[in-house]
Amino acid sequence: MTPRRAAGGLVQVGLPAWIYLPAAAGALFVIVPLLAILLRIDWPNFIPLITSESSRAALLLSLKTAGASTVLCVLIGVPMAVVLARGSFPGQSVLRALVLLPLVLPPVVGGIALLYTYGRMGLVGEHLETLGIRIAFTTTAVVLAQTFVSLPFLVVSLEGALRSAGNRYESIAATLGARPTTVLRTVTVPLVLPGLMSGAVLAFARALGEFGATLTFAGSLQGTTRTLPLEIYLQRETDPDAAVALSLLLIVVAGAIVVASASRRLAGPL
């Protein structure tokens, strides 16, 4: 591609023609499986398949728990991202690696770790059990499993936004006499709000699709811990048409959330 001269005399560097071939292959790698689902759907029975009692219960539970886990991610993830991006202390790189570890861990390993932490005989769970508090195989366990796997998405997104934004405005606010908490509330958070929104959306989408950790730590109890991914897995054995229909439903819900978030970021702050 021939470089073009833009306004101001700057030269716009074009892309080499060959790069479109692997880019198209990558796009097809993602699009073709989605197309395969669309072609496999039993369209005449699509609505009955996704509106059965078990399907509705699983979708509602997924939305509730994913929403709760996203709130929890924001409550603990924002301070973590700020500390990692703005703080300086021994072992900071080790802490960052541990926080991001769930990104590469198999979800079932995360589920086992949670089970041996909050289970009836777990590190923390045995003490909670004496107080009459049970976590494993409850809806709370679903929220904790989803939070465990989705928290790194929010931390990575927000930490990157904090580092990109720099600390010039925060330094100016501090110079004018603002306290650290005031700087955080009035300068830092508003400055990286798009990054926070992006991270929260990614965390919600990841929580919505969580399977392995949820199954291991929370089980599959209808109406209590059986989220939509678990319902899809069970339906795959007994009713493949329902499994495909529910898979499309999950894709549509997650896709709508991500697209809405991207549109909001492109539109800028209201």
C-alpha distance (Angstrom), angle and dihedral (degrees) to the residues before:
residue distance angle dihedral
M1 . . .
T2 3.79 . .
P3 3.84 116.6 .
R4 3.80 114.1 -113.4
R5 3.78 127.2 -147.9
A6 3.80 112.4 -123.6
A7 3.80 131.5 -163.5
G8 3.79 112.3 -60.6
G9 3.79 93.6 32.0
L10 3.82 95.6 -81.0
V11 3.78 116.7 143.0
Q12 3.80 116.8 -129.2
V13 3.79 109.7 -141.6
G14 3.78 112.2 -141.0
L15 3.79 128.0 -146.7
P16 3.80 121.9 -98.1
A17 3.80 110.5 -104.9
W18 3.82 93.8 -125.6
I19 3.81 93.6 62.2
Y20 3.80 91.8 71.4
L21 3.82 91.0 66.8
P22 3.83 97.9 62.1
A23 3.80 89.0 37.5
A24 3.81 90.1 55.9
A25 3.82 90.2 46.2
G26 3.80 89.5 53.1
A27 3.79 91.8 49.4
L28 3.81 91.4 49.5
F29 3.80 90.1 48.9
V30 3.80 88.3 62.6
I31 3.80 100.4 33.4
V32 3.81 101.0 46.6
P33 3.85 95.8 62.0
L34 3.81 89.4 49.4
L35 3.80 89.2 49.9
A36 3.81 89.1 50.2
I37 3.81 89.6 57.7
L38 3.80 91.1 50.4
L39 3.80 91.0 51.6
R40 3.80 92.1 48.1
I41 3.83 96.3 52.0
D42 3.80 117.8 114.9
W43 3.80 91.8 -133.7
P44 3.85 98.2 -176.2
N45 3.82 89.3 58.5
F46 3.80 97.9 32.2
I47 3.81 97.3 110.9
P48 3.83 95.6 46.9
L49 3.81 89.6 47.6
I50 3.81 94.8 55.4
T51 3.80 96.7 37.6
S52 3.79 99.4 55.7
E53 3.79 115.4 125.6
S54 3.81 94.2 -106.0
S55 3.82 92.4 46.7
R56 3.79 93.7 50.1
A57 3.79 91.7 46.8
A58 3.82 91.4 49.6
L59 3.82 93.7 48.2
L60 3.80 93.1 47.3
L61 3.80 91.5 48.3
S62 3.81 90.9 48.5
L63 3.80 92.6 51.8
K64 3.81 92.5 47.0
T65 3.79 96.2 47.1
A66 3.81 94.2 41.4
G67 3.81 89.1 51.5
A68 3.81 91.8 48.9
S69 3.80 92.5 47.1
T70 3.82 90.7 49.3
V71 3.80 90.7 53.8
L72 3.80 89.0 49.4
C73 3.80 90.5 48.4
V74 3.81 90.4 53.4
L75 3.81 93.3 47.2
I76 3.79 94.8 52.9
G77 3.80 101.0 20.2
V78 3.81 97.9 58.7
P79 3.83 93.7 56.8
M80 3.81 89.9 44.8
A81 3.81 92.9 51.5
V82 3.81 92.1 46.6
V83 3.82 91.9 49.9
L84 3.82 92.0 47.8
A85 3.81 93.9 46.0
R86 3.81 100.6 38.8
G87 3.79 104.7 21.8
S88 3.79 129.6 83.8
F89 3.79 120.2 -159.2
P90 3.80 139.9 133.6
G91 3.78 113.7 -76.8
Q92 3.80 94.2 20.7
S93 3.80 93.7 134.1
V94 3.81 90.7 48.8
L95 3.80 90.8 50.7
R96 3.81 90.7 50.1
A97 3.79 91.0 51.0
L98 3.81 91.9 50.3
V99 3.81 92.6 47.7
L100 3.80 90.7 51.7
L101 3.82 94.4 43.2
P102 3.86 94.4 97.2
L103 3.81 87.6 64.7
V104 3.80 90.4 70.7
L105 3.80 101.3 26.7
P106 3.81 117.3 100.2
P107 3.84 104.7 -107.8
V108 3.80 91.1 -124.7
V109 3.82 88.8 60.2
G110 3.79 88.9 53.1
G111 3.79 88.8 50.4
I112 3.80 91.6 52.3
A113 3.82 90.7 48.4
L114 3.80 90.5 51.7
L115 3.80 91.2 46.4
Y116 3.80 91.8 54.2
T117 3.79 89.5 46.9
Y118 3.80 103.7 43.1
G119 3.81 101.3 16.4
R120 3.79 122.7 111.5
M121 3.80 91.6 -90.5
G122 3.81 95.4 28.1
L123 3.77 130.3 124.1
V124 3.80 93.0 -95.0
G125 3.79 99.9 11.5
E126 3.81 95.9 69.0
H127 3.80 90.0 58.8
L128 3.80 91.5 46.3
E129 3.80 89.0 48.9
T130 3.82 90.5 60.4
L131 3.80 87.7 55.7
G132 3.79 91.1 51.3
I133 3.80 93.6 -106.9
R134 3.79 115.7 134.6
I135 3.79 120.9 -174.7
A136 3.80 109.6 163.3
F137 3.81 115.5 89.7
T138 3.80 93.1 13.7
T139 3.79 133.7 105.7
T140 3.81 87.6 -99.1
A141 3.80 87.9 60.4
V142 3.81 89.3 55.7
V143 3.81 90.7 53.7
L144 3.81 92.3 47.9
A145 3.81 92.4 48.1
Q146 3.79 91.7 49.6
T147 3.81 91.4 46.7
F148 3.81 91.9 50.0
V149 3.81 93.5 56.3
S150 3.82 98.5 36.3
L151 3.82 101.6 42.6
P152 3.84 94.3 82.4
F153 3.82 90.7 57.9
L154 3.79 91.2 60.4
V155 3.80 94.0 42.1
V156 3.82 93.5 50.0
S157 3.80 93.3 46.9
L158 3.79 95.3 46.8
E159 3.80 95.9 41.6
G160 3.80 89.4 52.4
A161 3.81 90.5 50.0
L162 3.81 91.3 49.3
R163 3.80 92.9 50.7
S164 3.82 92.2 46.3
A165 3.80 92.5 49.6
G166 3.80 93.1 52.6
N167 3.79 122.9 -155.2
R168 3.81 102.6 -91.6
Y169 3.80 95.6 111.6
E170 3.78 91.3 44.8
S171 3.79 90.1 52.5
I172 3.80 90.9 50.9
A173 3.81 91.1 50.4
A174 3.80 90.8 49.2
T175 3.81 90.3 48.7
L176 3.81 88.7 54.8
G177 3.80 89.5 56.1
A178 3.81 103.3 -96.8
R179 3.79 115.6 152.4
P180 3.84 118.9 -120.7
T181 3.81 92.2 -106.0
T182 3.80 90.7 49.8
V183 3.80 91.1 48.9
L184 3.80 90.6 50.2
R185 3.81 93.3 48.1
T186 3.81 100.4 40.8
V187 3.80 103.5 29.5
T188 3.80 115.0 17.1
V189 3.80 101.3 43.8
P190 3.86 96.4 42.8
L191 3.81 89.1 46.5
V192 3.81 93.9 56.8
L193 3.81 97.9 31.8
P194 3.85 93.2 119.1
G195 3.80 89.1 54.4
L196 3.78 90.3 48.0
M197 3.80 91.6 50.3
S198 3.79 91.2 47.9
G199 3.79 91.7 49.6
A200 3.80 92.4 47.7
V201 3.80 91.4 51.0
L202 3.80 91.7 49.1
A203 3.80 90.1 48.4
F204 3.81 91.4 49.9
A205 3.80 92.7 48.4
R206 3.80 91.6 48.1
A207 3.80 91.4 48.0
L208 3.79 90.8 48.9
G209 3.79 91.1 56.9
E210 3.81 98.1 40.4
F211 3.81 113.7 131.4
G212 3.80 118.4 147.6
A213 3.81 101.3 51.4
T214 3.80 91.2 41.8
L215 3.80 93.8 51.9
T216 3.81 92.8 47.1
F217 3.80 98.2 44.0
A218 3.81 103.4 28.0
G219 3.80 105.0 25.2
S220 3.79 124.0 -149.1
L221 3.80 110.8 -71.5
Q222 3.79 113.4 157.7
G223 3.78 112.0 -114.9
T224 3.82 92.0 5.8
T225 3.80 110.7 55.4
R226 3.82 106.3 -9.0
T227 3.78 103.3 110.1
L228 3.80 123.9 -175.7
P229 3.84 95.5 -90.2
L230 3.81 89.3 53.0
E231 3.79 90.7 47.7
I232 3.81 89.8 51.7
Y233 3.81 90.6 51.0
L234 3.81 92.4 51.1
Q235 3.80 93.7 44.5
R236 3.81 90.0 51.8
E237 3.80 88.7 70.4
T238 3.81 98.5 43.2
D239 3.83 106.4 24.2
P240 3.83 114.9 16.9
D241 3.82 92.1 -179.1
A242 3.80 90.6 57.9
A243 3.81 90.9 46.9
V244 3.81 91.4 53.9
A245 3.81 92.6 45.8
L246 3.80 92.0 50.0
S247 3.80 90.3 46.5
L248 3.80 89.3 56.8
L249 3.80 89.9 47.5
L250 3.80 91.0 53.4
I251 3.81 91.1 47.5
V252 3.81 91.3 50.8
V253 3.82 94.3 48.2
A254 3.81 94.1 46.9
G255 3.80 92.4 42.2
A256 3.81 92.7 50.4
I257 3.80 90.8 52.2
V258 3.81 93.7 49.5
V259 3.83 93.8 44.5
A260 3.81 91.6 48.4
S261 3.79 90.1 51.0
A262 3.81 92.4 48.3
S263 3.81 91.2 49.2
R264 3.79 90.9 50.7
R265 3.80 91.8 51.7
L266 3.79 92.3 48.4
A267 3.78 91.1 49.0
G268 3.80 90.3 53.0
P269 3.80 127.7 -141.0
L270 3.80 117.1 -26.6
